[in-house]
Amino acid sequence: MSVLLENGVRRQSAPPSRVASSGPGAHSGGASVPSVVPRRDPEGVRPFFAALLRSKSATLAAAFLMLILVVAVFAPVVAPHDPGTSGTLDITRRLRPPLGWGGEHGYLLGTDALGRDILSRILYGARVSLAVGALAVLLSGGLGVTLGLVAGYWKGWADDAIMRAGDIQLAFPFVLLAIAVMAVLGPSLVNLVLVLAIGSWVTYARMVRSQVLEIREREFVLAARALGIATPRLLLRHVLPSATAPIIVVASYSAANVILTEALLSFLGLGVDPTVPAWGSMVAEGRDYIRDAWWLTAFPGLAIALTVLSINIVGDWLRDYMDPRLRV
């Protein structure tokens, strides 16, 4: 095969079969031709799971989070009873204790004051907590990372405006601000996610800004600028990947805080719609029966505690794994 060069001279090129070949035996005109066929390197995944399995606490926490995720997704299939959202209630089964404390077979964790199965409501409540946590982290992370990139790369007036806006927001107690906003807007999943997302972007923005201020002076960024690479591509393809590790760690801790705040607002009646099962509202419903029916608050509270604890354990492990200075 011949190739016509810009000066009109034809040059013989190697056949496609030889260019795609790899190994020391591939030659074209006496010179070795490197392989152009990309190979997937699985070595980046295996050390990750190997390090995870070496930490028993992180492995148990990750397994618990996977279990919560699975039962939340398949709650309509896994839940033994209706959580009470259809409007059908059996008052005759109200305040039945758990199975090991003289309860009725088929109601493993007992029933509440309206005869609804506690286990089924916990499974459906996991959907709310995980959905709110994931959506709020994605929205706040996207907003905070974008503003952090702008503030750290361009600096100047953009940096001052973004950081001063963050300082003003941090000057107000977030819980009181969330309560006031939810009281005005009303309880709903959309309003709850928006409030939690807006209240969490400052952490991402400050962290990404500090990373970008250091990354923008590295040699590979200066070389990319000298080659004339467009700024959006430079930020997305070169600067942002270098700050991915701390973003992941911050997101894990932020998810735990979001779930706790969602439970608090639901406890106060300012979370999701009251007809939707939520862990915080379940604890609130059982506080009047805490002496006679302890399981109404104990099991939803335990679900909140174990989920938040598992997220924090995985976050600690991710911090140690992604920081070479902390690796053993």
Sequence and secondary structure as in RCSB ss.txt:
>XXXX:A:sequence
MSVLLENGVRRQSAPPSRVASSGPGAHSGGASVPSVVPRRDPEGVRPFFAALLRSKSATLAAAFLMLILVVAVFA
PVVAPHDPGTSGTLDITRRLRPPLGWGGEHGYLLGTDALGRDILSRILYGARVSLAVGALAVLLSGGLGVTLGLV
AGYWKGWADDAIMRAGDIQLAFPFVLLAIAVMAVLGPSLVNLVLVLAIGSWVTYARMVRSQVLEIREREFVLAAR
ALGIATPRLLLRHVLPSATAPIIVVASYSAANVILTEALLSFLGLGVDPTVPAWGSMVAEGRDYIRDAWWLTAFP
GLAIALTVLSINIVGDWLRDYMDPRLRV
>XXXX:A:secstr
 EEE TTS EEE   HHHHT  STT EETTEE    S    GGGTHHHHHHHHH HHHHHHHHHHHHHHHHHHTH
HHH SS  S SS   GGGTT   GGGT  TT TT B TTS BHHHHHHHHHHHHHHHHHHHHHHHHHHHHHHHHH
HHHH HHHHHHHHHHHHHHHTS HHHHHHHHHHHH S HHHHHHHHHHTTHHHHHHHHHHHHHHHTTSHHHHHHH
HTT  HHHHIIIIIHHHTHHHHHHHHHHHHHHHHHHHHHHHHTT SS TTS  HHHHHHHHGGGTTT THHHHHH
HHHHHHHHHHHHHHHHHHHHHH GGG  
